[in-house]
Amino acid sequence: MPMYYFHLCDDVPILDSEGTDLDNVGAARAHAIVVAREITFKSEDFLDQDWSRWTMTVHDDMGTELFSFAMSDFENGSSGK
């Protein structure tokens, strides 16, 4: 099963060094959306951030960026794109 890495970035990146085993890129995208919603919904518990400048990038186990999106797309319970 492929590994996917979910990195957060503002001025300084927060790198996912463990990764997550998922079936395919579609599963990685669905997982990224869930994680983004959880992080931004609970922002007071996670660095109390203003998510307007943050992005999430998802990489495969070779380090290739597969997709990225603005975390603000999910802020305050938004559903994203």
Secondary structure, DSSP 8 states (H G I E B T S, - for coil): --EEEEEEESSSEE--SS-EE-SSHHHHHHHHHHHHHHHHHTGGGTTT--GGG-EEEEEETT--EEEEEEGGGGGGG----
